[in-house]
Amino acid sequence: MIVLIDNGHGSNTKGKRSPDGRLLEYAYAREIAMRLELELKKQGINTECIVKEEIDVPLDERCRRVNQYKDSETILISIHCNAAGAGTWMNARGWEAWTSVGQTKSDKLATCLYSAAEWYLNGMQIRKDNSDGDVDKESQFYILKNTRCPAVLTENLFQDNKEDVDFLLSESGKKAIVDLHVRGITEYLSL
């Protein structure tokens, strides 16, 4: 089994930052991905970040990197921060996870991550969609529909909400985001 981590976006991706520029999504996602990789390896879990470059890697190349692994022994987590507006502070808040459309193994992984988010982000909004009988949101995101393994994209709070940004940039916030991913992944692997 291998856990692949996709750290969203790159230094050359326009936007994708807090209105005050303190949080740059590409840098934040890479830091969380590296911390997550380290923590999973400490637990003896084979883990690899699929994007080593600082610049944005095209989605088709990201998918190619994932699909070179045997899908029955692989899971993918794509780490992002959400945004509600176009460069101004907004009120939207919360954590959410996305899977491809339909009932798949990804739904089980997302459910484990949601359970962990409820624990580590206690009191924060957890954004769910129960319309199809599970909690994850579904979309045709390229990275989700073009990888063969169970894949979940997490939106780790909002980069255009002041309170979320303060939390995300704090050491306790970074630890909570990493810990929820570790717990969700290890719970899924134990199923």
C-alpha positions as CSV (number, residue, x, y, z in Angstrom):
1,M,0.0,0.0,0.0
2,I,1.2,3.5,-0.8
3,V,-0.4,6.8,0.1
4,L,0.2,9.4,-2.6
5,I,-0.1,13.1,-1.7
6,D,-0.8,15.8,-4.2
7,N,0.0,19.3,-3.0
8,G,-2.2,21.6,-5.0
9,H,-1.1,24.3,-7.4
10,G,2.3,25.9,-7.9
11,S,4.2,29.1,-7.3
12,N,3.2,30.3,-10.8
13,T,-0.6,29.7,-10.3
14,K,-2.4,33.1,-10.3
15,G,-4.5,34.0,-7.3
16,K,-4.7,31.1,-4.8
17,R,-3.7,33.3,-1.8
18,S,-5.2,35.1,1.1
19,P,-6.1,38.8,0.3
20,D,-3.3,40.0,2.5
21,G,-0.8,37.6,0.9
22,R,0.1,35.8,4.1
23,L,-1.2,32.5,3.0
24,L,0.0,31.2,-0.4
25,E,-1.9,28.1,-1.3
26,Y,0.9,26.4,-3.1
27,A,3.4,26.9,-0.2
28,Y,0.8,26.0,2.4
29,A,-0.2,22.8,0.6
30,R,3.4,21.8,0.1
31,E,4.2,22.3,3.8
32,I,1.2,20.3,4.9
33,A,2.0,17.5,2.4
34,M,5.6,17.3,3.6
35,R,4.5,17.2,7.2
36,L,1.8,14.6,6.4
37,E,4.4,12.5,4.5
38,L,6.7,12.6,7.5
39,E,4.0,11.6,10.0
40,L,2.7,8.7,7.9
41,K,6.3,7.4,7.4
42,K,6.8,7.5,11.2
43,Q,3.8,5.1,11.4
44,G,5.4,2.8,8.9
45,I,3.1,3.8,6.0
46,N,4.7,4.0,2.6
47,T,4.0,7.6,1.4
48,E,5.2,9.8,-1.4
49,C,4.4,13.4,-2.6
50,I,3.8,13.3,-6.3
51,V,4.8,16.9,-6.9
52,K,8.4,17.8,-6.1
53,E,8.4,20.9,-8.2
54,E,7.5,24.4,-6.9
55,I,5.9,25.4,-10.2
56,D,2.5,24.1,-11.1
57,V,2.5,20.6,-12.6
58,P,-0.3,20.1,-15.2
59,L,-3.2,17.9,-14.0
60,D,-2.6,15.3,-16.7
61,E,1.0,14.8,-15.5
62,R,-0.2,14.6,-11.9
63,C,-2.6,11.8,-12.9
64,R,0.1,10.0,-14.9
65,R,2.3,10.0,-11.9
66,V,-0.5,8.5,-9.7
67,N,-1.6,6.0,-12.3
68,Q,1.9,4.5,-12.6
69,Y,1.2,2.7,-9.3
70,K,-1.0,-0.3,-9.0
71,D,-4.4,1.1,-8.2
72,S,-5.4,-1.7,-5.8
73,E,-2.5,-0.7,-3.5
74,T,-2.7,3.1,-3.8
75,I,-4.7,6.0,-2.4
76,L,-4.4,9.6,-3.3
77,I,-5.0,12.7,-1.1
78,S,-5.0,16.1,-2.9
79,I,-4.5,19.0,-0.5
80,H,-5.9,22.4,-1.1
81,C,-7.4,25.5,0.6
82,N,-10.8,26.8,-0.4
83,A,-11.8,30.3,-1.5
84,A,-15.2,32.0,-1.8
85,G,-14.3,35.2,-3.6
86,A,-11.9,36.8,-5.9
87,G,-9.2,38.5,-3.8
88,T,-11.2,40.0,-1.0
89,W,-12.0,38.8,2.5
90,M,-15.1,36.7,2.6
91,N,-17.3,35.1,5.3
92,A,-17.4,31.5,4.0
93,R,-15.6,29.0,6.4
94,G,-15.1,25.3,6.9
95,W,-13.5,22.1,5.8
96,E,-14.7,19.7,3.1
97,A,-13.7,16.8,1.0
98,W,-14.5,15.9,-2.6
99,T,-14.6,12.6,-4.4
100,S,-15.5,11.7,-8.0
101,V,-19.2,11.3,-8.9
102,G,-20.9,8.0,-7.9
103,Q,-20.4,5.4,-5.2
104,T,-16.7,4.4,-5.1
105,K,-13.9,3.4,-2.6
106,S,-13.1,7.1,-2.5
107,D,-16.3,7.6,-0.5
108,K,-15.0,5.4,2.3
109,L,-11.7,7.3,2.4
110,A,-13.6,10.6,2.5
111,T,-15.9,9.4,5.3
112,C,-12.8,8.5,7.4
113,L,-11.3,12.0,6.7
114,Y,-14.6,13.7,7.7
115,S,-14.7,11.7,10.9
116,A,-11.2,12.9,11.7
117,A,-12.0,16.5,10.7
118,E,-14.9,16.5,13.2
119,W,-12.4,15.5,15.9
120,Y,-9.5,17.8,15.1
121,L,-11.6,20.8,13.9
122,N,-14.1,20.6,16.8
123,G,-16.4,23.6,16.7
124,M,-15.5,24.6,13.1
125,Q,-17.8,24.2,10.2
126,I,-17.6,20.9,8.5
127,R,-19.2,21.2,5.0
128,K,-21.0,18.1,4.0
129,D,-23.3,16.8,1.3
130,N,-25.5,14.0,2.5
131,S,-27.7,13.9,-0.6
132,D,-26.4,10.6,-1.9
133,G,-26.1,8.8,1.5
134,D,-22.5,9.8,2.4
135,V,-20.9,13.0,3.6
136,D,-18.5,13.8,0.8
137,K,-19.1,16.3,-1.9
138,E,-18.7,15.0,-5.5
139,S,-17.3,16.7,-8.6
140,Q,-15.7,15.9,-11.9
141,F,-12.4,17.4,-10.7
142,Y,-9.8,16.2,-13.2
143,I,-7.5,14.7,-10.5
144,L,-10.4,12.7,-9.1
145,K,-11.9,11.3,-12.3
146,N,-8.6,10.6,-14.1
147,T,-6.8,8.6,-11.4
148,R,-7.6,4.9,-11.0
149,C,-7.1,4.6,-7.2
150,P,-9.4,5.9,-4.4
151,A,-8.8,9.7,-4.4
152,V,-10.0,12.5,-2.2
153,L,-9.4,16.2,-2.6
154,T,-9.5,18.1,0.7
155,E,-10.3,21.8,1.0
156,N,-8.7,22.8,4.2
157,L,-10.6,25.9,5.3
158,F,-10.8,29.1,3.4
159,Q,-7.8,31.2,2.3
160,D,-10.1,34.3,2.0
161,N,-11.5,34.1,5.6
162,K,-9.4,36.0,8.2
163,E,-10.2,33.6,11.0
164,D,-9.5,30.5,8.9
165,V,-6.2,32.0,7.7
166,D,-5.1,32.8,11.2
167,F,-5.9,29.2,12.2
168,L,-4.2,27.7,9.2
169,L,-1.0,29.7,9.7
170,S,-0.8,28.9,13.4
171,E,1.3,25.9,14.5
172,S,-1.7,24.4,16.2
173,G,-3.7,24.8,13.0
174,K,-1.1,23.2,10.9
175,K,-0.9,20.3,13.4
176,A,-4.6,19.9,13.3
177,I,-4.8,19.7,9.5
178,V,-1.9,17.2,9.4
179,D,-3.3,15.1,12.3
180,L,-6.8,14.9,10.7
181,H,-5.3,13.6,7.5
182,V,-3.2,11.1,9.4
183,R,-6.1,9.8,11.4
184,G,-8.4,9.6,8.4
185,I,-5.9,7.8,6.3
186,T,-4.9,5.3,9.1
187,E,-8.6,4.6,9.8
188,Y,-9.2,3.9,6.1
189,L,-6.2,1.6,5.9
190,S,-7.4,-0.4,8.9
191,L,-10.8,-1.1,7.3
